[in-house]
């Protein structure tokens, strides 16, 4: 079986983002949604408009997001819009909170735990999606990259609760009272990824992970820990499993002595299991080759 291609550059600039996108070869078509995290106010590690604006405009893309399932400013659509504006995204490009007016259910075929995923209803409005992710640690998932951005990121508030509880409840108020065994949560993220990729079509999705500001905490944290290791670069692939595996491996194999905290965060939560489960679902390969653009 051939390995998946993961394009890489150490350079983290607007120009290098466009270069890695073009290296993927197959351009996205139709109305393009660019799925990012707009970042919880107070934190500063999200991908800033100064970095991503050029590629979003090149694609004539719309920044797409959904509301959160935890108490914070982005749980409420009105406050989320204010955060989007404060962080400069509204001035950068059109933006869409996909679950602002409702959500929809899409099926999970042969899921580990879920029979459905609950996503922002506006996902139906986009012909293709660029999943543009900030790779970093995460309090619950171990790390966040492409797979988390597809699953938790595209899920509505109800959908986020549903994934986090492995299908037990879709009520955000009950989320933290009904947390399942850790691997069940990680497998449910893989289930949600399968639902989204099946719904949109694998040929209509591409993935770019920016491995900078490598905090142990997610951009959903309003007070994330300062990064202890240096930036790694940009990874891009048509395969979400491979791109997340490559980022994980790059942290593990880094010569940066500051990597210890991030490795502990990733491995203490068994974060790689989301990648394993997504590979079991046939969403991609863990075997990859790095193609350097430097």
N, C-alpha and C positions, 0 to 999 in steps of 0.2 A: 504494500500500500504506500503510495507517495505521501510525502510530508506536506503539510500546509505551509504556505509562504507567509512569513511575517517580515514586513519591511521595517527598517529601523534607521533612525538618525539620532545622534547625540544632541543635535542642535534643536533647541526649543524656541522657534520663532514663527511668526505668521507665514513666512515664506516656506519654512520646512514643513509646516502642516499641509500646505498646498502640494508640496513635492511628494509627500508620502501618499496623499490622496490620489494624485495622478499616477503614482507607481502601481496602484491597485488595478489600473487598466480598465475596469468596467465601470463606467460612470453611472451614477444613479439617475433615474428617470422620473418623469411626472412631477407632481408637487412634492418637494423634499422637506421632510421634517428633520431637524438636527436636534437630537436628544442630548441635552446636557443636564447637569445639576445647576440650578440657579443660585445655590448656596444659602444656608441659613444666615440671616443678618447677625453680625458679630464675628463670624469667621471670615477668613480672607484667603483660603486656599483653593477656592473654586477656580475654574478656568475663566480668566478675565476677558472682557470684550476686546481689549487691545491685542490679545493673542489670537483669539478665534474669529474675530470679526471678518477678516479677509476671506477665509474659507466659507463662512456662512453666506457672505455676499456673492462669492463666486458661484455658489450653487443656487442663488436666488432662494435660499432656504428660510424656513420658519423655525425659530427656536421653540421646541416643544417640551413641556414639563407637566407634572401632575402635583396635586397637593399632597402634603405629608399626612402621616397617621399618628404623629406625636404632637404634644402641646408645643407650639412654636408659631412664629408669624406666618409660615408657609402652609399651615393647616387650613387657614381661611383664605378663600380665593382673593378677597379684597386686599388683605394684608400681603398675600403672595404677590399680587400685582405691584404693590408698593416696593417690595423687596426687589422684584425684577427691574423696576425703574431705578431704584437706588444703586443697584449693582451695574447699571449701564447697559443692560441687555435691550431694553425698550428702544433706546436711541440707536442701537447697533443694527437691529433687524426686526421684522415682524415676530411677535411672540404669541404663544397659544398655551394656556393652561387647559390641557385636554379634558380634564374632568370638572371644569368650572360649572358646567350646566348638567352634568350627568355622566354616567359610566355605562359600560356594556360588558356582557359576558362573552368570552370566546372559549372554545373547548380545549381541554388538554387531552390528547390521545395517549392512552397507556401511561398515565402519570404515576409517579411513585406514591403521591398522596393526594394530589388535586385532580378533580375532574373538570375544573374550569379555572380561568383566570378572569379577573375583573379589572378592566383597563379604562382609561379615559375615552369617552365616546368619540372624541375627535380623531383618534388614531385612524378611523375609517377614512378620513379626509386626505390622507397622504399616500402617494404612490410608492414612495421609498423612504428609507430612514438612514441617516448617518448617525451612528451611535458614537458620540464624541465624549469620551469619559476621562475623568481625572482618576488615575490609579493611585490608591492610597490605602491606609488601613481602615478598619471599620470595627466599631465596638461589638456588634453582634455577628457580622458575617466574616470577620477576620480581615478581609480586604474587599475593596470595591473596585471593579473595573467594568468591562463590557457586559458581563453576565448580570451583574447587579443592576446596571443601568437599564438593561432590557426588562428585567423582572420587576424589582421593586420600583425602579424609576418610571416605568410606563404604567404600572398599576395605579388605579385610583386610590383614594383614601381607604375605601372599603377593601380594595384589592390588596393593599399593603397589609392590612390587618389579617386578611385571609391567608396570604403567603406566610407571614410571620408565625401564624398559629397552625400552619400545615393543614388548613381547611377547616379548623374548628369553629371559627367565628369570623364574620366580616365587620364586626363592630370595633372601631378604634378604641372605644372606652374599655373594652375587655381584653385588648391585645396583651398587655403585660401580665394579666392574670391567667392567661391560657397558653403560655409559651410551651412548645413541645420539646422533645429531645433535640439537641442541637443539629444532629445530622438530618432530622426530619425537616427542619427549617431550611437547611442548605439544599436538600433535595427538592423542596417545594419551590425554591428559587429556580432550580433547573426546570421544573415542571412549567413554571410561568414563562421562562425563556422559550421553551418548546411551543407553547401556545402562541406567543407573539410571532416567532419565526415562521411557524406554519401558516399563521393568518396573513402575514405580509408577503411571504415567499422569501426563501433564503437568498435568491438572486437580487432581491430588492433591498438588501441591508448590507452595510459595510461598517467597519469598526476601527476607530482610532483611539488608542489609550495614550494619554500624556502623563508620563511618570515624573512629575515635578512636585515640589512642596510635599514630600513624602511623610506626612504626619501619620501617627498611628490612628488618628480619628478621621471620621468622614466629614465631608462638606456639609452634612446635615447637623453637625455639632456647632453651636454658636460660640464655643470657646475651645477649639481644638488645640491639642498639644503642638508645640513647635516641632518641626521636623528635626530629627537627629542625624539623618543621612542626606547626602547631596542628591541633586536631580540625576535621573538616568537617561532620559530622552523620550522620543516618541516612537510608539509601536503601532503598526497598522496591518490589518488583514481582512480578508473576506470571511475568516473563520473566527468566531468569538471565543471558542475554546482555546485555540492556539494562541491568540493574542493575550488572553489572561494568563495562560500557562507561561508564556514567554516573559511576561512582566514579573510573575512570581519567581521564576528561575533567575531573572536578572537581579532581583533583590537578594536571593539566597547566595548567588555566586559573586555578588559585588565585593570589591576589595575595601569598600568604605566601612570603617570600624563603627560607624553610627547605625549600622543596619540591625543591631541586636534587638532594639525595642520593636521595630516593625516586624521582624521575624517572629518574635514572641507573640505579638498581637495576632498575626496571621495563623500561626500554628496552634496557639492555645484555643482558638475557635475552630480549628480543623477547616480553615477557609478553602483549602485546595479541594475539599470534597464537592463543592459546587461545580468545579471544573470536571471532576471525575463523573459526577452525575450527569452533567450536560453532555459529556462524551458518550456515556451509556445511552443517552437519548438520541444519539446520532447527529448532534448539532455541530460537530466538528471533531478535530483530531488533537490529541495532546502532543503528537509528534510533529515537529515543525522545523523549518530551516530559516535562519535569520539572513535576510538580504540587506546588507548595509548600504545606505545611500550616501554615506560620508566619503 
